[in-house]
Amino acid sequence: MAFNLDSLALVETANIALRHPSTGEALVDEKGNAVTIDIYGTSSKQYRDAILRMQQRALRRGKKTPTPAELKDEGVELLVAVSDKINNLEYKQAPVNTAEAFRALYNDHAFSWLKDQVDEALGTVDSFLKGN
């Protein structure tokens, strides 16, 4: 019998549990609910469209080498584009439920660990395999 490749198909979204930056323990709110973020993966239209926008900006730049700030901004914009929602978390006493709120959070150096966790999850195939 042949191997069923469908069993390894990627799903479009994943629910990622955010973890304490030093202990690695899952973050929970005051009621014990897990703090999670839903993100679109590399097989999603949201990701592909974000990559296309990045490529279009690179073409407009031409041969000009991007600055470190521009590269950082590109990374943040990719994460903003693939971030759907954060569950059980407030940032500056407000829910994170808009592109502007995600952008502010990902640009806040005090929470670079959170951005790093989302970025790592986006690049981890296991996060988007069926059944995970």
N, C-alpha and C positions, 0 to 999 in steps of 0.2 A: 504494500500500500504506500502511496506517495505521501510525502510530508505536506500537511495542510498549512500553507504559508499564511492563510487568513488568520491563523491563531497569533501571528506576530504583527498584525496590522496596527498602525498607530491610531489612537483616538485624538480628536481635535483639542480636548481640554483635559486638564488635570487639576485636582484639588490638592494643594500643597500645604502641609502643616508647617507653620513657622516655628522656629526653635530659638530658645534662649542663646544668645551669642557666645556665652562662655560655658554653660553647663550642657547645652545640647538638649535640654528638656523641652518638650512641647509646650508652647505658650498657651495659656488658658485665660479666659476673662474671669471676673469676680464670681460668676455663677458656675465656673468649671467647664465652660464651652471652649472647644479648641479654636485657636486663632488660625485661620487658614486663608489662603488666597487661591482663587480660581484663575488659571492662566491658559491661554491658547498656545498650542505647541507648533512645532515646525511643519506639521501637516495641515495646518489651518489656513484659511483665506486671510485672516488677520495678520498672521506671520508673513505670508507670502507678499501681501500688499505693503507691509512695513519694509520688507527687504527691497521691494521694487522702488519705493520712495527713497530709500537710502542710495540705491544705485543711480537713480535720476539726479539726486543732489551731487553725487560723485562725478557724474558726467558733466554737470553744469560747472563744477569746479575745474574741470579739465585736468591739466597736468599739475596743478597746484596741490602741493602736499597738505593734507588737513592738519590743523593744529591739534595739540592734545585736548584743548577745550572742545573743539568740534567733534573729535572722536568720542569724548565723554558724553556730549550731547546726543550723538547718534545712538550710543548705547542706552541712554535713558529713554530716548524716543522709541526705541525698539521695545523696551520693557513696558512703557506706557501703552503701546499699541497692542500688546498681548495680554495685558492685565484686564481681567473682567471684573472681579470684585474681591474685596477683602471681607471676611466674615469675623464678627466679634472683635473688631479693632477700631479705635478712634485715633486720629492724629490731630493734635491741636484742638481737642474737644469737638471734632467733627468727623462724620463718617468719610471714608475714602471711597467715593463712588463716582468720581468724574476723572477725566483725563488730567485736568488741572491739579486735582488732589493727588493723583498718582505721581505726577511730575514733581510736585513739591516734595512729596515723601522721598522719592528716589534721588532728588537733588540735595536732600538734607544730609550733610556729612555725619551728623550725630547718629543716623540710622543706616549707615553704609552697609552694616552687617545684614540688614533686611534686604536691601537691593542685591547684595551678593547671593543670598539664599534663593531669591527669585531667579536670578541670572543662572545659577547653578542648576536649578530645577529645569529651566528651559532647555539647557544643554544636555540633560540626562534622559536618554531614551526610555529608561525604565519608568519614568513618570507618566509616559504616554502610551504604554503598551496596554492592550485590552486585558482586562482582568486585574490590573494593578490598582 
